[in-house]
Amino acid sequence: MNRPDVAIVGGGLLGRCLAWRASLSGARVVLYDSASSRGINSSAWVAAGMIAPTTEAIDADAQIASMGNNSLRLWPQWLSELPIPVFYRDAGTLLLWNREDAGEAARAQSMLAARQAQSCVQSLESSQIARVEPELGTRFSQALYVPGEAQIDNRDLLKAVGLALDEAAIECHWETTLEEGNLPDSGIIVDCRGMGAKGDFRNLRGVRGEIVRLHAPEVELNHMLRLLHPRYPVYIVPRADGKLVVGATAIESEDRSPASVRGVLELLTSAYSILPALAEARILEFNTQVRPALPNNLPAIQFDREQKILRINGLYRHGFLLTPTIVEEVLGLLSGRASGRWPCLDVNCSAAVFGPWNHSREMQTCLSS
Ligand SMILES: Cc1cc2nc3c(=O)[nH]c(=O)nc-3n(C[C@H](O)[C@H](O)[C@H](O)COP(=O)(O)OP(=O)(O)OC[C@H]3O[C@@H](n4cnc5c(N)ncnc54)[C@H](O)[C@@H]3O)c2cc1C
């Protein structure tokens, strides 16, 4: 290949999607990842894949909800352009709580009001909960329902985007570890290494998450369930073929060792308290990964003009929620038409320093000026 327009280092969630979309927009792309094309070393491999902007707004900055709503609009279009189907369901989220935790529900509602997101949420009484999600019966006296929130099968997505890269004949170097200092020659380098960029991305930290995958074909769940609980805010995400994802702990640690007894007990006990029918579920997998996070738990883009590296990181617990928005913004930036709608993605350079793909030489002149 001639010198590529863009070399992407890290082909987990963000890097892989960026490579695919950049190639569709006409760029010559090359992708490097230290692991195999399956993506099993990425945080994305372990994730629950929820795309839940309103629910996340309870504890996150308002920009997360705003970027997430934009992604919610983009995902169906993206998925329709992939070569194989990807499990995606937008039945919404049910927020549940036990009577003694009514204070948590009140807190959630006031946070949603502060984010002006209360109109996205409906209050349900016991009989309505049983109608919306029969598997819950009348165990909960109240719930909040957030219609339209979605979830995506993370592993289906990694596979489908990997195939799209093959179909587009994008040069992919799997099992190739790159560090700053041995980077390839290209128009621009985009660093999407997640936690692999620790040391090169200021203040990046890891937040350990443990997760359990179950098989419970007898449990017919349609919605994502989240327990509002001061200590165990567990979620249950239904996947295809009777599979369920139960997650996740959030521990300020970069320890990737296997899941702890305590973590798994907490997750499974909370999940069982929501759905006693899970007693007969089969445990398919315990897994652990580390979420790449910045001090404000927002994503950020940094531009190193000297080395021509665009570093994107800090997707934290919102990678699936934010990736389409970040990718579109980065493509806009690289072709001189960034929207500037998301302050946390503003970079310390004007979009005008980048030219469109077909003006690579012009772009180089600008970058080196
Ligand atoms: C338990 C858990 C649950 C989650 N649930 C959700 C959820 O429900 N919804 C949601 O939106 N997000 C969720 N997330 C977060 C989401 O997974 C991450 O935000 C997202 O994967 C980050 O994307 P990334 O591309 O930056 O990093 P990653 O997906 O981790 O990809 C980084 C890639 O870089 C590669 N790499 C690293 N170093 C190098 C190197 N030196 N050279 C070459 N390649 C390298 C790695 O092999 C990897 O493939 C969850 C995360 C966890 C851990």
The ligand as an SDF file (V2000), in Angstrom:
LIG
                    3D

 53 58  0  0  0  0  0  0  0  0999 V2000
  -17.2620   -5.1200   32.7820 C   0  0  0  0  0  0  0  0  0  0  0  0
  -17.4460   -4.0390   31.7510 C   0  0  0  0  0  0  0  0  0  0  0  0
  -18.7340   -3.7200   31.3290 C   0  0  0  0  0  0  0  0  0  0  0  0
  -18.9130   -2.7200   30.3680 C   0  0  0  0  0  0  0  0  0  0  0  0
  -20.1870   -2.4410   29.9410 N   0  0  0  0  0  0  0  0  0  0  0  0
  -20.3940   -1.4380   29.0450 C   0  0  0  0  0  0  0  0  0  0  0  0
  -21.7010   -1.1330   28.5970 C   0  0  0  0  0  0  0  0  0  0  0  0
  -22.6820   -1.7870   28.9740 O   0  0  0  0  0  0  0  0  0  0  0  0
  -21.8730   -0.0900   27.7350 N   0  0  0  0  0  0  0  0  0  0  0  0
  -20.8180    0.6500   27.2940 C   0  0  0  0  0  0  0  0  0  0  0  0
  -21.0390    1.5970   26.5310 O   0  0  0  0  0  0  0  0  0  0  0  0
  -19.5400    0.3650   27.6850 N   0  0  0  0  0  0  0  0  0  0  0  0
  -19.3070   -0.6520   28.5510 C   0  0  0  0  0  0  0  0  0  0  0  0
  -18.0360   -0.9450   28.9510 N   0  0  0  0  0  0  0  0  0  0  0  0
  -16.9340   -0.0720   28.5240 C   0  0  0  0  0  0  0  0  0  0  0  0
  -16.3570   -0.3990   27.1530 C   0  0  0  0  0  0  0  0  0  0  0  0
  -16.0440   -1.7560   27.0570 O   0  0  0  0  0  0  0  0  0  0  0  0
  -15.1010    0.4410   26.9480 C   0  0  0  0  0  0  0  0  0  0  0  0
  -15.4210    1.8120   27.1600 O   0  0  0  0  0  0  0  0  0  0  0  0
  -14.5450    0.3200   25.5340 C   0  0  0  0  0  0  0  0  0  0  0  0
  -14.2790   -1.0190   25.2160 O   0  0  0  0  0  0  0  0  0  0  0  0
  -13.2760    1.1420   25.3660 C   0  0  0  0  0  0  0  0  0  0  0  0
  -12.9320    1.0780   24.0050 O   0  0  0  0  0  0  0  0  0  0  0  0
  -11.4360    1.2690   23.5180 P   0  0  0  0  0  0  0  0  0  0  0  0
  -11.4340    0.9430   22.0620 O   0  0  0  0  0  0  0  0  0  0  0  0
  -10.9380    2.5910   23.9810 O   0  0  0  0  0  0  0  0  0  0  0  0
  -10.5990    0.1670   24.3280 O   0  0  0  0  0  0  0  0  0  0  0  0
  -10.6130   -1.3970   24.1620 P   0  0  0  0  0  0  0  0  0  0  0  0
  -11.9610   -1.8700   23.7450 O   0  0  0  0  0  0  0  0  0  0  0  0
  -10.0550   -1.9510   25.4180 O   0  0  0  0  0  0  0  0  0  0  0  0
   -9.5830   -1.6660   22.9600 O   0  0  0  0  0  0  0  0  0  0  0  0
   -8.2120   -1.3600   23.0780 C   0  0  0  0  0  0  0  0  0  0  0  0
   -7.4460   -2.2310   22.0890 C   0  0  0  0  0  0  0  0  0  0  0  0
   -6.1010   -1.7700   22.0190 O   0  0  0  0  0  0  0  0  0  0  0  0
   -5.2620   -2.9100   21.8850 C   0  0  0  0  0  0  0  0  0  0  0  0
   -3.9190   -2.5280   22.3440 N   0  0  0  0  0  0  0  0  0  0  0  0
   -3.5510   -2.1910   23.6080 C   0  0  0  0  0  0  0  0  0  0  0  0
   -2.2400   -1.8810   23.6290 N   0  0  0  0  0  0  0  0  0  0  0  0
   -1.7700   -2.0130   22.3710 C   0  0  0  0  0  0  0  0  0  0  0  0
   -0.4980   -1.7970   21.7520 C   0  0  0  0  0  0  0  0  0  0  0  0
    0.5700   -1.3890   22.4720 N   0  0  0  0  0  0  0  0  0  0  0  0
   -0.3690   -2.0390   20.4150 N   0  0  0  0  0  0  0  0  0  0  0  0
   -1.4460   -2.4480   19.6800 C   0  0  0  0  0  0  0  0  0  0  0  0
   -2.6730   -2.6570   20.2230 N   0  0  0  0  0  0  0  0  0  0  0  0
   -2.8400   -2.4250   21.5510 C   0  0  0  0  0  0  0  0  0  0  0  0
   -5.9240   -3.9730   22.7290 C   0  0  0  0  0  0  0  0  0  0  0  0
   -5.5310   -5.2950   22.3210 O   0  0  0  0  0  0  0  0  0  0  0  0
   -7.4090   -3.7050   22.4580 C   0  0  0  0  0  0  0  0  0  0  0  0
   -7.8860   -4.5010   21.3880 O   0  0  0  0  0  0  0  0  0  0  0  0
  -17.8000   -1.9920   29.8640 C   0  0  0  0  0  0  0  0  0  0  0  0
  -16.5190   -2.3500   30.2660 C   0  0  0  0  0  0  0  0  0  0  0  0
  -16.3390   -3.3530   31.1960 C   0  0  0  0  0  0  0  0  0  0  0  0
  -14.9480   -3.7390   31.6020 C   0  0  0  0  0  0  0  0  0  0  0  0
  1  2  1  0
  2  3  1  0
  2 52  2  0
  3  4  2  0
  4  5  1  0
  4 50  1  0
  5  6  2  0
  6  7  1  0
  6 13  1  0
  7  8  2  0
  7  9  1  0
  9 10  1  0
 10 11  2  0
 10 12  1  0
 12 13  2  0
 13 14  1  0
 14 15  1  0
 14 50  1  0
 15 16  1  0
 16 17  1  0
 16 18  1  0
 18 19  1  0
 18 20  1  0
 20 21  1  0
 20 22  1  0
 22 23  1  0
 23 24  1  0
 24 25  2  0
 24 26  1  0
 24 27  1  0
 27 28  1  0
 28 29  2  0
 28 30  1  0
 28 31  1  0
 31 32  1  0
 32 33  1  0
 33 34  1  0
 33 48  1  0
 34 35  1  0
 35 36  1  0
 35 46  1  0
 36 37  1  0
 36 45  1  0
 37 38  2  0
 38 39  1  0
 39 40  1  0
 39 45  2  0
 40 41  1  0
 40 42  2  0
 42 43  1  0
 43 44  2  0
 44 45  1  0
 46 47  1  0
 46 48  1  0
 48 49  1  0
 50 51  2  0
 51 52  1  0
 52 53  1  0
M  END
$$$$
